[in-house]
Amino acid sequence: MSLTRCFPCLSLWARAAGLATLAALAATAGAHDLTVEVLNARSAQGTVDGALYDGAATWLKTPRAGERQPAAERVLLVYRGLPAGRYALSVFHDENGNGKLDSNVAGVPTERYGFSRDARGHFSAPDFDAAAVDLQGDASITIHLR
């Protein structure tokens, strides 16, 4: 086969490779990272646990993603590859490492906790809309534990 007969094949392969690259870029173009800075853990014991929710129907029931890091005064939780949309987070300092937010007999949390936008509820957790952040690109937020 002569070299001139291979050029159409190369051109076809080059176009196919280019289309595949464009498709891959388009697929990741809508993926964003949300970095959450969590402040005010009571100690360096245990972990800081975060749960990311993507709607009111799943709020505080079924998280889209979870993240856990060793406790410190300042902890970063990173949620990667998220599509644009509204998200809300709940975080807590699992000081004793039992995997849950501990509370007293009256149901009041005994470990520090917080929500995105530092939202507060009245005798309960805030609703999704109070804690929701609109993610349209890579973003960073801060949550203060209390």
DSSP file (Angstrom, degrees, kcal/mol; ACC not computed):
  #  RESIDUE AA STRUCTURE BP1 BP2  ACC     N-H-->O    O-->H-N    N-H-->O    O-->H-N    TCO  KAPPA ALPHA  PHI   PSI    X-CA   Y-CA   Z-CA
    1    1 A M              0   0    0      0, 0.0     2,-0.1     0, 0.0     5,-0.0   0.000 360.0 360.0 360.0 133.4    0.0    0.0    0.0
    2    2 A S    >>  -     0   0    0      1,-0.1     4,-0.7     3,-0.0     3,-0.7  -0.374 360.0-112.6 -80.1 161.6    1.4    3.4   -0.9
    3    3 A L  H >> S+     0   0    0      1,-0.2     4,-0.8     2,-0.2     3,-0.7   0.829 114.8  59.5 -62.1 -34.8    1.7    6.2    1.5
    4    4 A T  H 34 S+     0   0    0      1,-0.2     3,-0.3     2,-0.2    -1,-0.2   0.802 100.1  56.5 -68.9 -26.9   -0.9    8.3   -0.3
    5    5 A R  H <> S+     0   0    0     -3,-0.7     4,-0.5     1,-0.2    -1,-0.2   0.741 102.4  56.8 -74.4 -21.3   -3.5    5.6    0.2
    6    6 A C  H <X S+     0   0    0     -3,-0.7     4,-2.6    -4,-0.7     5,-0.2   0.731  87.2  77.9 -80.7 -23.4   -2.9    5.7    4.0
    7    7 A F  H  X S+     0   0    0     -4,-0.8     4,-2.7    -3,-0.3     5,-0.2   0.900  91.7  50.5 -57.7 -44.3   -3.7    9.5    4.3
    8    8 A P  H  > S+     0   0    0      0, 0.0     4,-2.0     0, 0.0    -1,-0.2   0.899 111.7  49.9 -60.6 -36.7   -7.5    9.0    4.1
    9    9 A C  H  X S+     0   0    0     -4,-0.5     4,-2.5     2,-0.2    -2,-0.2   0.925 111.2  48.1 -64.8 -44.1   -7.2    6.3    6.9
   10   10 A L  H  X S+     0   0    0     -4,-2.6     4,-2.9     1,-0.2     5,-0.2   0.907 110.1  52.3 -62.0 -41.5   -5.2    8.7    9.1
   11   11 A S  H  X S+     0   0    0     -4,-2.7     4,-2.3    -5,-0.2    -1,-0.2   0.908 110.2  48.0 -61.3 -41.8   -7.6   11.4    8.5
   12   12 A L  H  X S+     0   0    0     -4,-2.0     4,-2.3     2,-0.2    -2,-0.2   0.913 113.7  47.0 -64.5 -44.5  -10.5    9.2    9.6
   13   13 A W  H  X S+     0   0    0     -4,-2.5     4,-2.7     2,-0.2    -2,-0.2   0.899 111.1  51.7 -65.4 -40.6   -8.6    8.0   12.7
   14   14 A A  H  X S+     0   0    0     -4,-2.9     4,-2.4     2,-0.2    -2,-0.2   0.910 110.8  47.8 -62.9 -42.6   -7.7   11.6   13.6
   15   15 A R  H  X S+     0   0    0     -4,-2.3     4,-2.6    -5,-0.2    -2,-0.2   0.922 112.3  49.4 -64.6 -42.7  -11.3   12.7   13.3
   16   16 A A  H  X S+     0   0    0     -4,-2.3     4,-2.3     1,-0.2    -2,-0.2   0.917 112.3  47.7 -62.6 -43.2  -12.5    9.8   15.4
   17   17 A A  H  X S+     0   0    0     -4,-2.7     4,-2.2     2,-0.2    -1,-0.2   0.904 111.9  50.6 -64.3 -40.6   -9.8   10.5   18.1
   18   18 A G  H  X S+     0   0    0     -4,-2.4     4,-2.3    -5,-0.2    -2,-0.2   0.906 110.4  48.9 -63.5 -42.3  -10.8   14.2   18.0
   19   19 A L  H  X S+     0   0    0     -4,-2.6     4,-2.4     2,-0.2    -1,-0.2   0.894 110.3  51.4 -64.8 -39.5  -14.5   13.4   18.5
   20   20 A A  H  X S+     0   0    0     -4,-2.3     4,-2.1     2,-0.2    -2,-0.2   0.904 110.2  49.4 -64.0 -40.7  -13.7   11.0   21.4
   21   21 A T  H  X S+     0   0    0     -4,-2.2     4,-2.3     2,-0.2    -2,-0.2   0.919 111.1  48.9 -64.3 -44.1  -11.6   13.8   23.1
   22   22 A L  H  X S+     0   0    0     -4,-2.3     4,-2.4     1,-0.2    -2,-0.2   0.896 110.3  51.5 -62.5 -40.2  -14.4   16.3   22.6
   23   23 A A  H  X S+     0   0    0     -4,-2.4     4,-1.9     2,-0.2    -1,-0.2   0.902 110.2  49.1 -63.5 -41.2  -17.0   13.8   24.0
   24   24 A A  H  X S+     0   0    0     -4,-2.1     4,-1.5     2,-0.2    -2,-0.2   0.905 112.0  48.4 -65.1 -41.5  -14.8   13.2   27.1
   25   25 A L  H  X S+     0   0    0     -4,-2.3     4,-1.2     1,-0.2    -2,-0.2   0.894 110.3  51.3 -65.5 -39.5  -14.3   17.0   27.7
   26   26 A A  H  X S+     0   0    0     -4,-2.4     4,-0.6     1,-0.2    -1,-0.2   0.874 107.0  54.4 -64.9 -36.6  -18.1   17.5   27.3
   27   27 A A  H  < S+     0   0    0     -4,-1.9     3,-0.3     1,-0.2    -1,-0.2   0.859 115.0  38.7 -67.2 -34.6  -18.8   14.8   29.9
   28   28 A T  H >< S+     0   0    0     -4,-1.5     3,-1.6     1,-0.2    -1,-0.2   0.565  94.5  84.8 -91.8  -8.3  -16.5   16.4   32.5
   29   29 A A  H 3< S+     0   0    0     -4,-1.2    -1,-0.2     1,-0.3    -2,-0.2   0.827  92.6  47.1 -63.1 -31.5  -17.5   20.0   31.7
   30   30 A G  T 3< S+     0   0    0     -4,-0.6     2,-0.5    -3,-0.3    54,-0.5   0.356  90.2 104.2 -90.9   5.9  -20.5   19.8   34.0
   31   31 A A    <   +     0   0    0     -3,-1.6     2,-0.3    52,-0.1   107,-0.1  -0.783  49.1 179.2 -94.3 126.3  -18.5   18.2   36.8
   32   32 A H  E     -A   82   0A   0     50,-2.8    50,-3.4    -2,-0.5     2,-0.4  -0.867  22.4-131.6-125.5 156.8  -17.7   20.6   39.7
   33   33 A D  E     -     0   0A   0     -2,-0.3   106,-2.4    47,-0.2     2,-0.5  -0.900  11.5-158.9-108.9 137.4  -15.9   20.3   43.0
   34   34 A L  E     -Ab  79 139A   0     45,-2.9    45,-2.8    -2,-0.4     2,-0.5  -0.968   7.1-163.5-116.2 116.0  -17.3   21.5   46.3
   35   35 A T  E     -Ab  78 140A   0    104,-2.8   106,-2.5    -2,-0.5     2,-0.6  -0.873   4.6-162.6-101.4 128.2  -14.7   22.1   49.0
   36   36 A V  E     -Ab  77 141A   0     41,-3.5    41,-2.7    -2,-0.5     2,-0.6  -0.945   5.6-157.7-116.8 116.5  -16.1   22.4   52.5
   37   37 A E  E     -Ab  76 142A   0    104,-3.0   106,-2.9    -2,-0.6     2,-0.5  -0.839  11.9-162.1 -91.5 121.7  -14.0   24.0   55.3
   38   38 A V  E     -Ab  75 143A   0     37,-3.4    37,-2.5    -2,-0.6     2,-0.3  -0.925  10.5-171.8-109.6 124.7  -15.2   22.8   58.7
   39   39 A L  E     +Ab  74 144A   0    104,-2.5   106,-2.8    -2,-0.5    35,-0.2  -0.814  49.7  35.7-116.6 153.9  -14.2   24.9   61.7
   40   40 A N        +     0   0    0     33,-1.5    -1,-0.2    -2,-0.3    33,-0.1   0.772  55.9 173.2  83.5  32.2  -14.4   24.5   65.5
   41   41 A A        -     0   0    0     31,-0.5    -1,-0.2    32,-0.4     3,-0.0  -0.453  36.5-129.2 -62.0 146.2  -14.1   20.8   66.2
   42   42 A R  S    S-     0   0    0      3,-0.1     2,-0.3    -2,-0.1    -1,-0.1   0.827  78.1 -13.7 -70.5 -31.7  -13.9   20.4   70.0
   43   43 A S        -     0   0    0      2,-0.2    29,-0.1    29,-0.1    -1,-0.1  -0.877  69.5 -98.5-154.1-177.4  -10.7   18.3   69.9
   44   44 A A  S    S+     0   0    0     -2,-0.3     2,-0.3    -3,-0.0    27,-0.2   0.268  85.8 110.4 -95.0  10.5   -8.5   16.3   67.6
   45   45 A Q  S    S-     0   0    0     25,-0.1    -2,-0.2     2,-0.1    52,-0.1  -0.612  75.7  -7.8 -85.0 145.5  -10.1   13.0   68.6
   46   46 A G  S    S-     0   0    0     -2,-0.3    25,-2.1    50,-0.1     2,-0.3  -0.363  92.2 -62.2  77.2-150.0  -12.3   11.1   66.2
   47   47 A T  E     -CD  70  94B   0     47,-1.5    47,-2.3    23,-0.3     2,-0.6  -0.873  27.1-123.2-134.5 163.1  -13.4   12.3   62.8
   48   48 A V  E     -CD  69  93B   0     21,-3.0    21,-1.9    -2,-0.3     2,-0.4  -0.974  34.8-162.7-107.6 121.0  -15.4   15.1   61.1
   49   49 A D  E     -CD  68  92B   0     43,-2.7    43,-2.2    -2,-0.6     2,-0.4  -0.878   7.2-171.7-110.7 134.0  -18.1   13.5   59.0
   50   50 A G  E     -CD  67  91B   0     17,-3.2    17,-2.2    -2,-0.4     2,-0.4  -0.949   8.3-163.2-125.9 146.7  -20.0   15.2   56.3
   51   51 A A  E     -CD  66  90B   0     39,-2.6    39,-2.0    -2,-0.4     2,-0.5  -0.998   9.4-151.9-129.3 131.5  -23.0   14.2   54.2
   52   52 A L  E     -CD  65  89B   0     13,-3.1    12,-3.0    -2,-0.4    13,-1.3  -0.884  11.9-167.3-106.0 129.6  -24.0   15.9   50.9
   53   53 A Y  E     - D   0  88B   0     35,-3.0    35,-2.0    -2,-0.5     3,-0.1  -0.905  14.9-161.9-119.4 145.4  -27.7   15.9   49.9
   54   54 A D        +     0   0    0     -2,-0.4     2,-0.3    33,-0.2    32,-0.2   0.182  68.4  12.4-114.7  17.7  -29.1   16.9   46.5
   55   55 A G  S >> S-     0   0    0     33,-0.1     4,-0.9     1,-0.1     3,-0.7  -0.935  71.6-104.4 179.7 161.6  -32.7   17.6   47.2
   56   56 A A  T 34 S+     0   0    0     -2,-0.3     3,-0.3     1,-0.2    72,-0.1   0.828 114.5  61.5 -63.8 -33.0  -35.4   18.2   49.8
   57   57 A A  T 34 S+     0   0    0      1,-0.2    -1,-0.2    -3,-0.1     5,-0.0   0.804 114.6  33.0 -66.2 -28.9  -36.8   14.7   49.4
   58   58 A T  T X> S+     0   0    0     -3,-0.7     3,-2.7     3,-0.1     4,-1.9   0.485  84.6 137.7-104.2  -4.8  -33.5   13.1   50.5
   59   59 A W  T 3< S-     0   0    0     -4,-0.9    69,-0.1    -3,-0.3    -3,-0.1  -0.197  85.8  -9.7 -52.3 121.5  -32.4   15.7   53.0
   60   60 A L  T 34 S+     0   0    0      1,-0.1    -1,-0.3    -9,-0.1    -4,-0.0   0.601 132.4  69.8  62.3  17.1  -31.0   14.1   56.2
   61   61 A K  T <4 S+     0   0    0     -3,-2.7    -2,-0.2     1,-0.1    -1,-0.1   0.664 105.7  13.3-118.7 -60.8  -32.2   10.7   54.9
   62   62 A T  S  < S-     0   0    0     -4,-1.9    -1,-0.1   -11,-0.0     2,-0.1  -0.892  73.1-151.6-128.7  99.5  -30.2    9.5   51.9
   63   63 A P        -     0   0    0      0, 0.0   -10,-0.2     0, 0.0     3,-0.1  -0.378  13.4-144.1 -71.9 149.2  -27.0   11.4   51.2
   64   64 A R  S    S-     0   0    0    -12,-3.0     2,-0.3     1,-0.3   -11,-0.2   0.854  85.4  -3.0 -73.1 -37.8  -25.6   11.6   47.7
   65   65 A A  E     -C   52   0B   0    -13,-1.3   -13,-3.1     2,-0.0     2,-0.3  -0.989  63.4-152.0-153.4 154.0  -22.1   11.4   49.0
   66   66 A G  E     -C   51   0B   0     -2,-0.3     2,-0.3   -15,-0.2   -15,-0.2  -0.914   7.7-169.9-127.3 157.3  -20.3   11.2   52.4
   67   67 A E  E     -C   50   0B   0    -17,-2.2   -17,-3.2    -2,-0.3     2,-0.4  -0.993   0.6-171.9-147.7 140.2  -16.8   12.3   53.4
   68   68 A R  E     +C   49   0B   0     -2,-0.3   -19,-0.2   -19,-0.2    -2,-0.0  -1.000   7.9 171.2-137.9 133.5  -14.8   11.7   56.6
   69   69 A Q  E     -C   48   0B   0    -21,-1.9   -21,-3.0    -2,-0.4     3,-0.1  -0.963  44.1 -86.3-136.3 154.1  -11.5   13.2   57.7
   70   70 A P  E     -C   47   0B   0      0, 0.0   -23,-0.3     0, 0.0   -25,-0.1  -0.319  57.8 -99.3 -57.7 142.2   -9.6   13.1   61.0
   71   71 A A        +     0   0    0    -25,-2.1     2,-0.3   -27,-0.2   -25,-0.1  -0.328  57.3 145.1 -67.5 145.1  -10.7   15.8   63.4
   72   72 A A        -     0   0    0     -3,-0.1   -31,-0.5   -27,-0.1     3,-0.2  -0.934  65.1 -90.3-163.2 172.0   -8.8   19.0   63.7
   73   73 A E  S    S+     0   0    0     -2,-0.3   -33,-1.5     1,-0.2   -32,-0.4   0.847 121.4  29.1 -61.0 -32.9   -9.5   22.7   64.4
   74   74 A R  E    S+A   39   0A   0    -35,-0.2     2,-0.4   -34,-0.1    -1,-0.2  -0.989  76.3 178.3-132.1 122.1   -9.8   23.1   60.6
   75   75 A V  E     -A   38   0A   0    -37,-2.5   -37,-3.4    -2,-0.4     2,-0.5  -0.966  16.4-148.3-126.1 139.2  -10.9   20.2   58.3
   76   76 A L  E     -A   37   0A   0     -2,-0.4     2,-0.4   -39,-0.2   -39,-0.2  -0.937  10.5-172.9-109.3 127.0  -11.4   20.1   54.6
   77   77 A L  E     -A   36   0A   0    -41,-2.7   -41,-3.5    -2,-0.5     2,-0.5  -0.971   9.8-162.2-112.6 132.1  -14.1   17.9   53.0
   78   78 A V  E     -A   35   0A   0     -2,-0.4     2,-0.6   -43,-0.2   -43,-0.2  -0.968  10.4-167.2-124.0 125.3  -14.0   17.7   49.2
   79   79 A Y  E     -A   34   0A   0    -45,-2.8   -45,-2.9    -2,-0.5     3,-0.3  -0.951  21.5-162.3-109.6 115.7  -16.9   16.5   47.1
   80   80 A R  E     +     0   0A   0     -2,-0.6   -47,-0.2   -47,-0.2   -48,-0.1  -0.665  55.1  19.1-105.9 152.5  -15.7   15.9   43.5
   81   81 A G  E    S+     0   0A   0     -2,-0.3   -48,-0.2     1,-0.2    -1,-0.2   0.819  74.0 162.0  69.4  35.0  -17.4   15.6   40.1
   82   82 A L  E     -A   32   0A   0    -50,-3.4   -50,-2.8    -3,-0.3    -1,-0.2  -0.676  36.2-126.7 -88.5 138.0  -20.8   17.1   41.0
   83   83 A P        -     0   0    0      0, 0.0   -52,-0.1     0, 0.0    52,-0.1  -0.433  44.3 -82.1 -72.7 159.0  -23.2   18.3   38.4
   84   84 A A  S    S+     0   0    0    -54,-0.5     2,-0.3    52,-0.1    52,-0.2  -0.306  83.9  93.4 -57.7 144.2  -24.5   21.8   38.7
   85   85 A G  E    S-F  135   0C   0     50,-2.2    50,-3.5    -3,-0.1     2,-0.4  -0.972  74.9 -51.7 160.1-171.2  -27.4   22.1   41.1
   86   86 A R  E     +F  134   0C   0     -2,-0.3     2,-0.3    48,-0.2    48,-0.2  -0.841  51.1 173.7-101.4 133.0  -28.5   22.7   44.6
   87   87 A Y  E     -F  133   0C   0     46,-2.4    46,-3.4    -2,-0.4     2,-0.3  -0.960  14.8-163.8-136.0 151.9  -26.9   20.9   47.5
   88   88 A A  E     -D   53   0B   0    -35,-2.0   -35,-3.0    -2,-0.3     2,-0.4  -0.983  11.2-153.2-134.6 149.4  -27.0   21.0   51.3
   89   89 A L  E     -D   52   0B   0     42,-0.4    27,-2.0    -2,-0.3     2,-0.4  -0.925  10.5-165.3-125.1 146.5  -24.6   19.5   53.8
   90   90 A S  E     +DE  51 115B   0    -39,-2.0   -39,-2.6    -2,-0.4     2,-0.3  -0.993  18.3 178.1-122.4 138.5  -24.7   18.3   57.3
   91   91 A V  E     +DE  50 114B   0     23,-2.7    23,-2.3    -2,-0.4     2,-0.3  -0.960   5.1 177.8-136.0 153.3  -21.5   17.8   59.3
   92   92 A F  E     -DE  49 113B   0    -43,-2.2   -43,-2.7    -2,-0.3     2,-0.9  -0.992  33.8-115.5-152.9 158.0  -20.6   16.7   62.7
   93   93 A H  E     -D   48   0B   0     19,-2.7     2,-1.9    -2,-0.3   -45,-0.2  -0.838  22.8-159.1 -95.2 104.4  -17.6   15.9   64.9
   94   94 A D  E >   +D   47   0B   0    -47,-2.3   -47,-1.5    -2,-0.9     3,-1.0  -0.579  20.7 172.1 -83.0  78.0  -17.8   12.2   65.7
   95   95 A E  T 3  S+     0   0    0     -2,-1.9    -1,-0.2     1,-0.3   -24,-0.1   0.832  73.8  40.7 -63.7 -36.4  -15.5   12.7   68.7
   96   96 A N  T 3  S-     0   0    0     -3,-0.2    -1,-0.3   -51,-0.1   -50,-0.1   0.436 105.0-125.2 -95.6   1.1  -15.9    9.1   70.1
   97   97 A G    <   +     0   0    0     -3,-1.0    -2,-0.1   -50,-0.2    -3,-0.1   0.741  68.2 131.0  69.2  25.0  -15.8    7.5   66.7
   98   98 A N  S    S-     0   0    0      2,-0.3    -1,-0.1     1,-0.0     3,-0.1   0.432  74.2-115.7 -92.0   2.9  -19.1    5.6   66.9
   99   99 A G  S    S+     0   0    0      1,-0.2     2,-0.3    -5,-0.1    -5,-0.0   0.598  82.7  81.4  80.4  11.0  -20.3    6.7   63.5
  100  100 A K  S    S-     0   0    0      0, 0.0     2,-0.8     0, 0.0    -2,-0.3  -0.979  85.2-101.9-145.6 159.5  -23.3    8.7   64.7
  101  101 A L        -     0   0    0     -2,-0.3     2,-0.1    -3,-0.1    -7,-0.1  -0.725  45.3-140.7 -80.2 111.6  -24.2   12.1   66.2
  102  102 A D        -     0   0    0     -2,-0.8     8,-2.6     7,-0.1     9,-1.0  -0.429  23.4-178.4 -76.2 149.2  -24.6   11.4   69.9
  103  103 A S  B     -G  109   0D   0      6,-0.3     2,-0.0     7,-0.2    -1,-0.0  -0.939  24.8-110.3-141.4 163.5  -27.4   13.1   71.8
  104  104 A N    >   -     0   0    0      4,-2.5     3,-2.1    -2,-0.3     6,-0.0  -0.179  50.4 -83.4 -84.5-175.6  -28.7   13.3   75.4
  105  105 A V  T 3  S+     0   0    0      1,-0.3    -1,-0.1     2,-0.1    -2,-0.0   0.744 130.6  56.1 -64.7 -22.2  -32.0   11.8   76.6
  106  106 A A  T 3  S-     0   0    0      2,-0.1    -1,-0.3     3,-0.0     0, 0.0   0.488 120.2-109.3 -86.0  -3.1  -33.8   14.9   75.5
  107  107 A G  S <  S+     0   0    0     -3,-2.1    -2,-0.1     1,-0.3     3,-0.0   0.533  71.8 141.5  88.5   6.5  -32.5   14.4   72.0
  108  108 A V        -     0   0    0      1,-0.1    -4,-2.5     2,-0.0    -1,-0.3  -0.708  59.1-109.0 -83.5 127.5  -30.1   17.4   72.1
  109  109 A P  B     -G  103   0D   0      0, 0.0    -6,-0.3     0, 0.0     4,-0.1  -0.262  25.7-168.0 -58.2 138.3  -26.8   16.7   70.3
  110  110 A T  S    S+     0   0    0     -8,-2.6     2,-0.3     2,-0.1    -7,-0.2   0.461  71.8  66.1-103.8  -6.3  -23.8   16.3   72.6
  111  111 A E  S    S-     0   0    0     -9,-1.0    35,-0.1     1,-0.0   -17,-0.1  -0.850  97.9 -95.1-111.4 153.0  -21.3   16.4   69.8
  112  112 A R        +     0   0    0     -2,-0.3   -19,-2.7   -19,-0.2     2,-0.3  -0.355  50.7 168.6 -68.7 146.4  -20.7   19.5   67.6
  113  113 A Y  E     +E   92   0B   0    -21,-0.3    33,-2.5    31,-0.1     2,-0.3  -0.924   9.9 177.0-149.2 168.4  -22.6   19.7   64.3
  114  114 A G  E     -E   91   0B   0    -23,-2.3   -23,-2.7    -2,-0.3     2,-0.3  -0.981  16.3-136.4-168.6 170.1  -23.4   22.2   61.6
  115  115 A F  E >   -E   90   0B   0     -2,-0.3     3,-1.6     4,-0.3    29,-0.3  -0.924  40.2 -82.1-134.0 156.4  -25.1   22.7   58.2
  116  116 A S  G >  S+     0   0    0    -27,-2.0     3,-1.6    -2,-0.3    27,-0.1  -0.230 119.1  23.2 -57.3 151.7  -24.2   24.5   55.0
  117  117 A R  G 3  S-     0   0    0     25,-0.3    -1,-0.3     1,-0.3     3,-0.1   0.611 123.3 -90.5  61.9  14.7  -24.8   28.2   55.1
  118  118 A D  G <  S-     0   0    0     -3,-1.6    -1,-0.3    24,-0.2    -2,-0.2   0.838  71.8-177.8  49.3  36.2  -24.5   27.8   58.9
  119  119 A A    <   -     0   0    0     -3,-1.6     2,-0.4    -4,-0.2    -4,-0.3  -0.280  11.7-157.8 -64.5 147.8  -28.3   27.3   58.8
  120  120 A R        -     0   0    0     -3,-0.1     7,-0.2     5,-0.1     2,-0.2  -0.974   2.2-151.7-128.5 143.8  -30.1   26.7   62.0
  121  121 A G        -     0   0    0      3,-0.4     2,-0.7    -2,-0.4     4,-0.1  -0.539  26.9-108.3-101.8 175.3  -33.4   25.1   62.7
  122  122 A H  S    S-     0   0    0      3,-0.3     3,-0.1    -2,-0.2    -2,-0.0  -0.894  95.9 -29.1-108.5 102.3  -35.9   25.7   65.5
  123  123 A F  S    S+     0   0    0     -2,-0.7     2,-0.3     1,-0.2    -1,-0.1   0.654 139.7  44.0  62.4  18.2  -35.7   22.7   67.9
  124  124 A S  S    S-     0   0    0      3,-0.0    -3,-0.4     0, 0.0    -1,-0.2  -0.946 104.9 -59.9-166.2-179.5  -34.7   20.5   64.9
  125  125 A A        -     0   0    0     -2,-0.3    -3,-0.3    -4,-0.1    -5,-0.1  -0.362  61.5-100.7 -68.6 153.7  -32.5   20.6   61.9
  126  126 A P        -     0   0    0      0, 0.0    -5,-0.2     0, 0.0    -1,-0.1  -0.302  42.7-100.8 -68.0 161.4  -33.0   23.3   59.3
  127  127 A D    >>  -     0   0    0     -7,-0.2     4,-1.2     1,-0.1     3,-0.6  -0.373  35.6-101.0 -79.3 167.4  -34.9   22.5   56.1
  128  128 A F  H >> S+     0   0    0      1,-0.2     4,-1.5     2,-0.2     3,-0.7   0.894 119.7  54.6 -55.4 -46.3  -33.1   21.8   52.9
  129  129 A D  H 34 S+     0   0    0      1,-0.3    -1,-0.2     2,-0.2     3,-0.0   0.841 104.4  54.6 -62.1 -33.8  -33.8   25.3   51.4
  130  130 A A  H <4 S+     0   0    0     -3,-0.6    -1,-0.3     1,-0.2    -2,-0.2   0.818 118.8  34.0 -68.6 -29.4  -32.3   27.0   54.4
  131  131 A A  H << S+     0   0    0     -4,-1.2   -42,-0.4    -3,-0.7    -2,-0.2   0.539  92.1 119.4-101.3  -8.9  -29.0   25.1   54.0
  132  132 A A     <  -     0   0    0     -4,-1.5     2,-0.4    -5,-0.2   -44,-0.3  -0.290  41.8-164.7 -69.4 140.5  -28.9   24.7   50.2
  133  133 A V  E     -F   87   0C   0    -46,-3.4   -46,-2.4    -2,-0.0     2,-0.7  -0.950  20.9-126.6-119.1 144.1  -26.1   26.2   48.1
  134  134 A D  E     -F   86   0C   0     -2,-0.4     2,-0.7   -48,-0.2   -48,-0.2  -0.819  22.8-160.5 -94.4 113.6  -26.3   26.7   44.4
  135  135 A L  E     +F   85   0C   0    -50,-3.5   -50,-2.2    -2,-0.7     3,-0.1  -0.850  31.4 148.2-100.1 112.7  -23.3   25.0   42.7
  136  136 A Q  S    S-     0   0    0     -2,-0.7     2,-0.3     1,-0.3    -1,-0.1   0.362  74.5  -6.2-119.8  -1.2  -22.6   26.3   39.2
  137  137 A G  S    S-     0   0    0    -54,-0.1    -1,-0.3  -104,-0.1  -105,-0.1  -0.935 107.9 -39.3-172.1 179.6  -18.8   25.8   39.2
  138  138 A D  S    S+     0   0    0     -2,-0.3     2,-0.3  -107,-0.1  -104,-0.2  -0.326  71.2 175.1 -55.5 137.6  -16.1   24.8   41.6
  139  139 A A  E     -b   34   0A   0   -106,-2.4  -104,-2.8    -4,-0.0     2,-0.4  -0.969  28.0-148.4-147.5 159.4  -16.8   26.4   44.9
  140  140 A S  E     +b   35   0A   0     -2,-0.3     2,-0.3  -106,-0.2  -104,-0.2  -0.994  18.7 177.0-129.3 137.4  -15.7   26.6   48.6
  141  141 A I  E     -b   36   0A   0   -106,-2.5  -104,-3.0    -2,-0.4     2,-0.4  -0.899  19.7-134.9-132.6 165.0  -17.9   27.1   51.6
  142  142 A T  E     -b   37   0A   0     -2,-0.3     2,-0.4  -106,-0.2   -25,-0.3  -0.973  12.3-167.8-123.1 137.4  -17.3   27.2   55.3
  143  143 A I  E     -b   38   0A   0   -106,-2.9  -104,-2.5    -2,-0.4     2,-0.6  -0.994  10.7-150.3-123.5 129.2  -19.3   25.5   58.0
  144  144 A H  E     -b   39   0A   0     -2,-0.4   -29,-0.3   -29,-0.3     2,-0.2  -0.874  15.6-137.2 -98.9 122.3  -18.9   26.4   61.7
  145  145 A L              0   0    0   -106,-2.8   -31,-0.2    -2,-0.6   -33,-0.1  -0.516 360.0 360.0 -75.1 145.5  -19.6   23.6   64.2
  146  146 A R              0   0    0    -33,-2.5   -32,-0.1    -2,-0.2    -1,-0.1   0.306 360.0 360.0-139.5 360.0  -21.6   24.4   67.3
